[in-house]
Amino acid sequence: MLNPSIDNLMKKIDSKYTLVTVSAKRARELRDNTGQKLKLAKTRSVNLVGKALEEIEADKVHFEREELKPGEE
């Protein structure tokens, strides 16, 4: 079984596409900014995407969806 589970993550973020986008962006932040610290004291995962997913599950990473104006797509 994978940790964190997709079921728990889907309670935090409403779509799989958004989940992938947010976790990938956070993983890139951790990779590119060596001074960037994890928002969790301890993680199970050794890779950056797994750590990002754990931060999302713990409500340490948030996102804001931009509303499109009429005619934008």
DRENPA-3360 file (N, C-alpha, C; in nm, 2 decimals, always signed):
BEGIN
1 = MLNPSIDN = +0.08/-0.12/+0.00/+0.00/+0.00/+0.00/+0.09/+0.12/+0.00 ~ +0.05/+0.22/-0.08/+0.13/+0.34/-0.09/+0.08/+0.44/+0.02 ~ +0.18/+0.52/+0.07/+0.15/+0.62/+0.16/+0.20/+0.75/+0.11 ~ +0.12/+0.86/+0.12/-0.02/+0.86/+0.16/-0.11/+0.80/+0.06 ~ -0.22/+0.75/+0.10/-0.32/+0.69/+0.01/-0.39/+0.79/-0.08 ~ -0.42/+0.75/-0.20/-0.49/+0.84/-0.29/-0.63/+0.88/-0.23 ~ -0.69/+0.79/-0.16/-0.82/+0.83/-0.10/-0.81/+0.94/+0.00 ~ -0.70/+0.94/+0.08/-0.68/+1.05/+0.18/-0.65/+1.18/+0.11;
9 = LMKKIDSK = -0.57/+1.17/+0.00/-0.53/+1.29/-0.07/-0.65/+1.35/-0.15 ~ -0.74/+1.27/-0.20/-0.85/+1.32/-0.27/-0.95/+1.39/-0.18 ~ -0.94/+1.37/-0.05/-1.02/+1.45/+0.05/-0.96/+1.59/+0.07 ~ -0.84/+1.61/+0.03/-0.77/+1.74/+0.05/-0.78/+1.82/-0.08 ~ -0.77/+1.75/-0.19/-0.77/+1.82/-0.32/-0.87/+1.75/-0.41 ~ -0.95/+1.83/-0.48/-1.07/+1.78/-0.55/-1.05/+1.70/-0.68 ~ -0.94/+1.71/-0.74/-0.92/+1.64/-0.87/-0.78/+1.58/-0.87 ~ -0.76/+1.47/-0.94/-0.63/+1.40/-0.95/-0.54/+1.49/-1.03;
17 = YTLVTVSA = -0.59/+1.56/-1.13/-0.50/+1.65/-1.21/-0.44/+1.76/-1.12 ~ -0.53/+1.82/-1.04/-0.48/+1.93/-0.95/-0.38/+1.87/-0.85 ~ -0.41/+1.75/-0.80/-0.31/+1.68/-0.71/-0.18/+1.66/-0.77 ~ -0.17/+1.62/-0.89/-0.05/+1.59/-0.96/+0.03/+1.73/-0.98 ~ -0.05/+1.83/-1.03/+0.01/+1.96/-1.05/+0.07/+2.02/-0.93 ~ -0.01/+2.02/-0.82/+0.04/+2.08/-0.69/+0.16/+2.00/-0.63 ~ +0.15/+1.87/-0.64/+0.27/+1.79/-0.58/+0.39/+1.81/-0.67 ~ +0.38/+1.81/-0.80/+0.49/+1.83/-0.88/+0.56/+1.97/-0.86;
25 = KRARELRD = +0.47/+2.07/-0.85/+0.53/+2.21/-0.83/+0.60/+2.21/-0.69 ~ +0.54/+2.15/-0.59/+0.61/+2.15/-0.46/+0.74/+2.07/-0.46 ~ +0.74/+1.96/-0.54/+0.87/+1.88/-0.55/+0.97/+1.96/-0.62 ~ +0.94/+2.04/-0.72/+1.03/+2.12/-0.79/+1.09/+2.23/-0.70 ~ +1.00/+2.29/-0.62/+1.04/+2.39/-0.52/+1.15/+2.33/-0.43 ~ +1.12/+2.21/-0.38/+1.22/+2.14/-0.29/+1.35/+2.11/-0.36 ~ +1.34/+2.07/-0.49/+1.46/+2.04/-0.56/+1.54/+2.16/-0.60 ~ +1.48/+2.27/-0.64/+1.55/+2.38/-0.69/+1.60/+2.48/-0.58;
33 = NTGQKLKL = +1.53/+2.48/-0.47/+1.57/+2.57/-0.36/+1.63/+2.49/-0.25 ~ +1.76/+2.47/-0.26/+1.82/+2.38/-0.16/+1.80/+2.44/-0.01 ~ +1.78/+2.57/+0.00/+1.75/+2.62/+0.13/+1.61/+2.60/+0.18 ~ +1.52/+2.56/+0.08/+1.38/+2.53/+0.12/+1.37/+2.42/+0.21 ~ +1.30/+2.43/+0.32/+1.29/+2.33/+0.42/+1.16/+2.26/+0.41 ~ +1.15/+2.13/+0.44/+1.03/+2.06/+0.45/+0.94/+2.12/+0.55 ~ +0.81/+2.11/+0.53/+0.71/+2.16/+0.62/+0.67/+2.05/+0.72 ~ +0.73/+1.93/+0.71/+0.71/+1.83/+0.81/+0.84/+1.79/+0.88;
41 = AKTRSVNL = +0.82/+1.75/+1.01/+0.94/+1.72/+1.08/+1.00/+1.59/+1.03 ~ +0.91/+1.49/+1.00/+0.96/+1.36/+0.96/+0.87/+1.31/+0.85 ~ +0.93/+1.25/+0.74/+0.86/+1.19/+0.63/+0.90/+1.05/+0.61 ~ +0.81/+0.97/+0.55/+0.83/+0.83/+0.52/+0.91/+0.81/+0.39 ~ +0.87/+0.90/+0.30/+0.92/+0.89/+0.16/+1.06/+0.95/+0.15 ~ +1.14/+0.89/+0.06/+1.27/+0.94/+0.03/+1.28/+1.03/-0.09 ~ +1.18/+1.02/-0.18/+1.18/+1.10/-0.30/+1.10/+1.23/-0.28 ~ +1.12/+1.33/-0.36/+1.06/+1.46/-0.34/+0.91/+1.46/-0.36;
49 = VGKALEEI = +0.87/+1.39/-0.46/+0.72/+1.39/-0.49/+0.65/+1.32/-0.37 ~ +0.70/+1.21/-0.32/+0.64/+1.15/-0.20/+0.64/+1.25/-0.08 ~ +0.74/+1.32/-0.06/+0.75/+1.42/+0.05/+0.64/+1.53/+0.02 ~ +0.63/+1.57/-0.10/+0.53/+1.67/-0.13/+0.39/+1.62/-0.11 ~ +0.36/+1.49/-0.14/+0.23/+1.43/-0.12/+0.20/+1.42/+0.03 ~ +0.30/+1.39/+0.11/+0.29/+1.38/+0.26/+0.26/+1.52/+0.31 ~ +0.32/+1.63/+0.26/+0.29/+1.76/+0.30/+0.14/+1.80/+0.27 ~ +0.10/+1.76/+0.15/-0.04/+1.79/+0.12/-0.14/+1.72/+0.21;
57 = EADKVHFE = -0.11/+1.59/+0.24/-0.20/+1.51/+0.33/-0.20/+1.58/+0.47 ~ -0.09/+1.63/+0.51/-0.08/+1.70/+0.65/-0.13/+1.84/+0.65 ~ -0.19/+1.89/+0.54/-0.24/+2.02/+0.52/-0.13/+2.13/+0.54 ~ -0.01/+2.10/+0.50/+0.10/+2.19/+0.51/+0.12/+2.27/+0.37 ~ +0.06/+2.21/+0.27/+0.07/+2.28/+0.14/-0.07/+2.31/+0.09 ~ -0.09/+2.43/+0.05/-0.23/+2.47/+0.00/-0.21/+2.53/-0.14 ~ -0.32/+2.54/-0.21/-0.32/+2.60/-0.34/-0.45/+2.68/-0.35 ~ -0.45/+2.78/-0.44/-0.56/+2.86/-0.47/-0.59/+2.85/-0.62;
65 = REELKPGE = -0.71/+2.82/-0.65/-0.75/+2.81/-0.79/-0.80/+2.94/-0.84 ~ -0.74/+2.98/-0.96/-0.77/+3.11/-1.02/-0.90/+3.09/-1.10 ~ -0.99/+3.18/-1.09/-1.11/+3.18/-1.17/-1.09/+3.24/-1.30 ~ -1.14/+3.17/-1.41/-1.12/+3.23/-1.54/-1.23/+3.33/-1.57 ~ -1.19/+3.43/-1.64/-1.29/+3.54/-1.68/-1.36/+3.49/-1.80 ~ -1.48/+3.53/-1.82/-1.56/+3.49/-1.94/-1.48/+3.52/-2.07 ~ -1.47/+3.42/-2.15/-1.39/+3.43/-2.28/-1.25/+3.38/-2.27 ~ -1.20/+3.35/-2.15/-1.06/+3.30/-2.13/-1.07/+3.15/-2.13;
73 = E = -0.99/+3.08/-2.20/-0.98/+2.93/-2.20/-0.85/+2.89/-2.26;
% end
